[in-house]
Amino acid sequence: MSFPDKADTHQQVINGELIHPNELKSPVCLQTASVIVTFVLILAFVGCYTNPVTGRQYAVITSVGEELRLGAQAFTAVKTKETISLDPEANARIQRVGRRVSTAVGDQLPGAQWEYVVFQSDELNAFALPGGKVGVYSGLMNLVTTDDELAAIIGHEISHVVARHGGKRMTEATLIGLVGAAGSTAMNEKYGIQKRDLFMLAYGGISAVGYILPHSHEDESEADVMGLQYAAQAGYNPYAAITLCEKMGAASGKSEVPAWLSTHPSNAQRIADLRAAVPHFVATYQENRRRYE
């Protein structure tokens, strides 16, 4: 009759596998445990932010002060790198529309030091950073023909900042990065490079398709609705958001990227959602436009 070695009596069964105690103390296990502990600690300190317009709640690990500092630094860097447009008409236009939208936002963007800049580029793009830093590229300025359409752009971009979507995505990336790093290290040590690569492919697919990008869809849709409210409160016609999307769709051409993998909903879906939402803001627009006549 044979008996198990003394060491074998201390082996444990974990997830159906026989694990030796020394394996539990390996550098990989310790590293993985360290990452998990860090992950739990981060979750404990993550704040819950409530969107002041929609009431939607989500975790944000960054502070408002940190976002303001990063926004100011980033905008300074962009102004240094990019060419600032000297077109007097474009600059007067963005300042005129921007002031009215900024007034509509009010104290929903604390600490804002508003700044609107037109950058010389054919790119059809615009952005906003924490602290009220807004940039619109001349290519997009040339595409929009009315102040109402420009207000839709500015309102949408500022909505991302008010909603703190950037801080939300930084939080998601931080937490997912920790879990992904731990899993990749453990898989590589135990099963080899090929299995690790398979894990990274599977985990990357889950992260992109199942979690991160659907939140991007939701963020973009939320910014669309918030932008309608800000534009209407500033006295701009919310229906311009629909004509803007139609122009953007025509200018961009047919995208080969599936709608469910893009960071925005499909243009057709976006227009349909806007058509359903715009009527809710018409009364606000009609009431506020008189203030600017």
Secondary structure, DSSP 8 states (H G I E B T S, - for coil): -----TGGGG-EEETTEEE-HHHHTSHHHHHHHHHHHHHHHHHHH-EEEE-TTT--EEEE-S-HHHHHHHHHHHHHHHHHHS-B---HHHHHHHHHHHHHHHHHHGGGSTT---EEEEE--S---EEEETTTEEEEEHHHHHH--SHHHHHHHHHHHHHHHHTTHHHHHHHHHHHHHHHHHHHHHHHHHHH-HHHHHHHHHHHHHIIIIIIIHHHHHHHHHHHHHHHHHHHHHTT--TTHHHHHHHHHHHHH----S-GGGSSS--HHHHHHHHHHHGGGGHHHHHHHHGGG-
